[in-house]
Every structure is written in C-alpha cells, then in structure tokens.
Amino acid sequence: MPNYVATHLVDGFTYGRPPVLKNPYASPSTAQQHRPTNPAIQAFHRQLPDYGSTQLHDLPSVAKELGFDRVFIKDESTRFGLPSFKIAGASWAMHQTLCQMLRLPESTSLAALQSAMKGRSDTTVVTCTEGNWGRAVSRMAGLYGVKARIYVPGFMNEYTRNLIRGEGAEVIVKEHGSYDETSAAALEDSQETGAVLLGDVAFGDYIDIPRWVSDGYSTILQESDRQVAEMTGGKKADVVSSSVGAGSWALAVVEHYRASHPGCMIVSAETERATSLKESLHTGELTHVKCGESIMNGMNCGTLSTIAWSILQTGVDISTALGEKVVHEAVMELQGLGINAGPCGAANLVALRAACASGALTPEERKGRIAVLYSTEGRREYTIPE
C-alpha cells in the first residue's frame, strides 16, 4: 500500500506516513491496569429483544494465504437485531445512565427500569453519529420511552438518516459538518437544554458514559472467546485485528485480550483519512487530525477518546492506515464468502494482510497461530471508490 498524508488539526502541518507502524510504545506488561469484566453486563444484555450470539466464520483460504493455522471473523451484522456491534455498548451505557439518574442499582432489570421511566417521558438523550451509533442510541431510547436527538454530518445519505428517524429519533443535519463538528454541536445542545449527552468519546471530565460504552462491548469479546475455544479444541486467539474510530471499541478489545491472553498481538485498523491513533503513536502524544470522507464512516473520527488513548498507546502492537479501494475490494471478497461485512468490518482483513505483507507480523508470529477479525457492521450503501 502507498504512503498517505496526515494533517494535524491544531497547526495544519502535514506529514507523509507509511501505512503500517510497529508501535514503539507497545508493552503487554501493562495488563495489570485493565478492569475485570462486570458480570452484570451480560445478564442485562440477555434481557434485550433479539438477544443471541452472532456467528464466528472460519476463513481457511485466508489462513492458508497468510500462514496462520486458523483465521476467524466474527460477524456483528445481526447484533441484538441491528446491523452493527454498537448496540452492545449503547445499551449498557443507556442502562447505567438511567439507573444512576433514578438512583437504582445496575442490577435493575430492563422491565423494572422501563417501568420506572414511565413518569420521565421528558428525558432526552443527545448524541452525534455517522450511522450505526445513532441508530443504536435511538433504539435504546425507544425501549425506555425517552426522546433522542441525533446530530449527523451533511454527507450522511438520506437512507441512513431515515433509518435513525425510523427508530423515533429527531435527526439534525449539520450540512457542512465533520464528525468532530457534529460532536461539538451535540455537546452544546446538552449544555443548553439539559439533555443527557450519550457519547462514546471521553474528553475532560466526561468519562463515565464513554467508559460504560466500552464496558458494554465485553459481551461480544467473551462470546468470541467461547466460540474460538469451541472451534479449536480450547485454544485462544493469538492475533486480533480491531477497527479504530474514536477508540471505544478498540479500548474494549485491548483491555480484554491484555487481561485474558497477554501474549495476544493486536493490530489496529484506521482509514487513512482519519488516523488519530496512528498519528498519536507517531508523535508520542494524543494528536487530533483532519478527516476526509471515507466509506469507513464509522471509523472516520479525527479525535481519539482520552480514556482510549491511555490504554491503546501501549496496548496496540501494530497500527495500520487503509485506503478506500482495497477496503471495498475486501467487502466484495467477504460478501463472496457469504459474510455480510461492511467497510468497517472488512477493514480488519485488510489490516491483517498489511501487517503480514509489511513484515510487522512475521512468519514466525503466524505459524500455527490463530487470528480473529471483527466485522463490526453489515453491508450498507456507500459510494464505490474509484
């Protein structure tokens, strides 16, 4: 893959970067910092409509191509009735937020919390999205009978906007706004109206809700561990590829594997049009970057969550920045294998290949090993890159 250009948001300076970086700060020994899994999360998720495990697919042709023993991809296109993993994080964050608002314990059942919220129909949650997150938040708001106001960038297509509206939310379009600008608009709305900001990006002292979002993803990761063990006779993942946007999902991935299997190598995948994590690893400090439009719109975030950066800086082993065309080709490849992957999901296959082709992931680190990819969304409409 060719080099790309990253532009820093603060000073406008541009830097030519290679597509693959072996993280100089990687340190698996920091696993002691990671939080234990909260059993209340899975207990809560089991109460949601359409609860069930998503499929783990075997990719023998990819394993043979790259020199692994096995390569698996977890298909999150049916998670709790929505075409993306986001509902796992949004649901737990909403549950925790409302429980704290009403001073109820986190063990409160879905039905009990729904009943308690019947007299709070004036409650409003506000957030921003490029698609799947906004729909997940809106779905949960509907379950609890609260209002949802969702800010979206102008480049979001009308089909996606209507999916969010179909969940009962009010959609506010920032015609010329980027993801970061819609994020600022949602924050301003919350400050002016008193609506609850339900976002997955930590900043300043806004930490608790983004932390609950990441915690909510633990259900997916534990489920994946069980499936890998069942399909391999009790083995664990040795290499994992994780997409990175604002970092809430990648934070969950790193914390999970550093705690459960400290020797597991973690490859991060970003669109080359929004490389906040990779650029931060190049500079050694949290760095905000300018974004361009991308088919990987769920990863198109120029600002990394502060709580994610503190863990990802040492927790990611290999960082990759991916082009549009090669990711679209991976979408088509996976579709041909019967796997319903969108660009943010297919990106992890491209990242694994890039890590292998560059030599960052050596043949010795692949031989006899198991790799797990996470396809975080199903197929959706986007403009095919030239």
N, C-alpha and C positions, 0 to 999 in steps of 0.2 A: 504494500500500500504506500502511496506517496506521502510526503510530508504535508502538513497543514499549517495554517496560521491561527494563532490565538491572540485576541485583542483584550487587553486589560481594561476593565470598566472604569477604574478610577482615573488613570492617566492617559488612556488611549494608546499606549505603546503596544506594538505588535511584535510577535516572536514566532519564528518558524520552528515547528516541533516535529519530531518523529512520531509515528503512530503508536509505537509501543515503548513503554518505560518500565524498566525493572525498578521497583520502588526502593530508593536508598535508605528509607526510614523503616522498612518492614521489620517487625520484631514480634514473632509469635509468643514470646515470653510475657507479653503484656496481657495475656488471657486472664490473669487474676483480677483485672479490673471489671470483667464482664458480669452482668446481672444474672442471677438464676432465673429460670423460666417460671412464670407465675401460673400455677395450675388452674386458677380461676378463669384464665383466658379461654382455654379450650372448652371448659364447662359452659361458658357463656356462648361461644360460637355454636355449640351443639343445639342451642335453642333457636337459632336463626332459621327463617324459612329457606328451603333449598339447601340445608346443610348437607355436606357429603364430601368425600375425598375427591380430589382431581387426579387425573391419570398421569402416571410416570411412563414415558415411552422409552423403549430401547432403540439406540441408533447404532446398530452393528457396522454399517458401512462407514460411518464417521469414525468409530473406534478403530477400524482397520486402516483408514486413511491417515489418522494422526498417531497411531501407535499406542493406543490405550487398550486395556483389557476390555473395558465397557465404557460406553458413553450413554448417559440418560438425559432426557429432557422432560421437565415437569410442566404440564400443560395447564395454565391457570385461566383458560378461556371460559371456564364454567364455574368459577368460584362463587358459591352461595347465590347462584342464579344470575350473576353478572359476568361480562366477558373480560374480567381483569382481576388481579390479585388485590386491588386497592380496598375492596370491601372488608378484607380481614383487618386492616389497620384502621380504617374509618369507623367500623362498627365498635371496636373496643374503645377507641378514643371518645366516641359519642357516648357510649355507655358510662365510662368513667367520668366524663364531664357532667352528665346529667345526675349521676349518683352523688357527686360532690356538691352540685348545686342544691340538691334536696337533702343533703347530709344523710345519705343512705350508704350502706356498706357495698363494696364492689361485688359481693356475692349475691346482691339483689337480682332476682330473675328478670328475664325480659318481660314477662307478663306483669310482674309486680311494678316494674318501672314504667311500663306503658300505662298502667292504672294510675300511678302517682302523677304522671304527666298530663292527665286529662284536664286538670284545672290550670294548666300552664300553657295554653294554646298561643299566648302572646310571645312565647320564647322564639327567638330567631337565631339561626346559625348563619354565618357568612364565611365564604372561602373563595379561593381562586382556583382555576383549573385549566388544563389543556385537553381535558376529556374525561378520563376514567375516574379520577379523584372526585371531581364534581358530581358525577353521577352516583358514586358510592355514598358520598355525604348526603345527597338528596334522597337516596333510597332509605338511609337510616333516619333522616329527619321525618320522612313519611311514616315510618314504623312507629315513631314516638309522637306523632301528631304535632310537630313543631315546624315552623317556617324555615325555608332555606333560600338564601340569596347567593348566587354564584356569579363571580366575575370571570369573564373569558376574554382572550385576545381576539382582535378582529380577524385574524387569519384562520380561526376555527371555522370549519364549514358548517353550513346550516343543518345538515343531517345530525352532526354531533350535538349542536345546540339543542335540537329538538329532542334528542334522547334524554338530555338533562331536564328539559321542560316536561318531558313525559313522566318524570319522577315527581312532579309537582312543584319544582323549584322555580323561582324567578331568576332569569338569566340576564345579566347586564354585560353588554359588549363594549369593550374598550377598543374602538376601531383601529387605532394605530399603536396599541399597547403590546409590549412583550409580556412574557410570563412575569418578569420581575415588576413590571408596571401594574399588572393586574393584582399582584400580591400587595403592592403598596396601596392600591385602591380598596382592597378588602380590609386591610388594617385600618385605614382612615374611616371606612364605614363603621367598623366595630367601635372605634373610639368615639365617633359622633353619635351613634344610635344606641350603643349598649348591646348590640348583637354579639353573640359568642363567636369569636374567631376560631374556626376549627381548621387549622392548617397543619401540614406535616414538616414545616421548616422552622427550626428553632433559631431565635435571634434574641440578643439581650437577655431579659429575664422571662421571655416567652419560651418555656422549656417543657412544662408538664404535658401539654396536649401532643406536641410532636414526639415526646418520649412514649406516650401511650400508643401512638400510631405504630411506632417501631415494635413495641411490645406485642401488638396485635398480630404482627406477621409471624410470630413464633409458632402459631398453629400450622402454617404452611411448612415450615422447616422441620418440625417434629414429624409431621406426616410424611415428608420426603425421606427422612431417615428410616422410618419404618418400612417404607416401600423399597428403598435401596437394599435394606437388610433382607427383606423377603425375596428379592430377585437375585441376590448374590450369595445367599447362604450365610448371612450375618455380617457382611462387610460394610464399611463406611466409605463415604466419598473422600477421595484424595485430592481432587481438584474441583473447584466450583467457580462458575462464571456468573457474575452478578451485574445487572444493569445499574447505572447510577444517573439519577436526575438531581433532585435536591438532597438525596442521600439517606432518606428514612429506611428504605428497603435494604440498601447496602449495609447500613448500620446493623440492622437485624441479622443479616447474613454473616457479617464478620463476627458479631458477638456470639452467635450460635455456634459457628464452626470453630472459633478460637477456644470456646469453652468445652465443646463436646469432642473435638478432634483437633488438638493444637497443631498437628503436623500438616493439616489440610492447606493447600495453596489456593489463594483467592485471586481471581482475575476480574478486574473491573472493566465494564464496557460503557463508554460515553460516545455520544455523537460528536464528531469533530467540530460541530457548530456550537457546542456548549460544553466546554471541558473544564469546569470549575475544579473538580477533584484532581485531574491530571495536572492542570496548571499549578495548583497549590502544591503538588508534590515536586514540580519543577522548581518552584520558588522557595519552598520550605515554610510557607505561611498561607493562611486562608486567603485565596485570591478570587475576586469576582471577575467574570469575563463577559464580554458582549456575546449575544446569541444571534444566530441566523435561523431562518425557518428550516425545519427538518421533518422528515417522515417519522422520525423517532420523537414525536412531540411530547410523550410522557417523560422523556429524558432531557428535554430542551430547557434546562434551568441553568442560568449563569451564576446563581448564588447557592452555595452549599450550606446545608443546615449546620449550625455551630456545634451541636452535640454529635453530629455525624463526623465532622472533620476531626474531632479529638480522638476518635477511635479509628477512622479509616486511614489516618496518616501513618500509623504503624501496622494496621491490620490487613491492608491490601498488599499483595505481593507483586502483582503485575498490573499496570494501568494501560488501557488501550483507548484510542480515539478512532472512530469508524466513519467511513464515507457512506453517502446515501445509496449509491448504486449497488455496492457489494451487499449492503443490508437488504435491499429489495430483492436481490438475487437469492439471498438466504431465505427470505419469506417464501418465495416461489419453490425453492428446494424443499422446505419443510411441508408446504402445502402438498407437494407431490408425494410426500411420505405419509400423508394423511394426518398431519399435525396442524392444528388450527392456530398458527402463530402470526402475530402482527409484527411490525418492525422492532418494537422494544423487546419482544421475545427472541426474534431471530438474531438480534444484535449479539446475543451471548454466544451463539455458534460462531459468528464472525470473529468475536473477540478471542475465543479459544483457538481458532485457526491462526489468528495473527500472533498470538503468544507463542504458538508452536513454530510458525514459519520464521519468526524473528530470532529464534533461539533462546528467548527469555524463559521458555518452558522446554527444557532439554529432553532428548530421547530417554535418558535415564530416569527423568522425573515422570515419564509417561508409561514406561514399560510395566505391564502388569497392574496398572493403576486404574482407578475408577473416577470418571469425571461426571459431574452433574451440572446441567444447564437449567435455567429457569425461564420458561417462556411466560412472561408476566401479563400478556394480553393476547386476545384473539385477533383474527383478521379484521381489518376495518378499512374504510375508504381513505385514500391519500393519493396525491398526485405522483405518478410514477416518475422517478428521476431519470434524466437523460443520460 
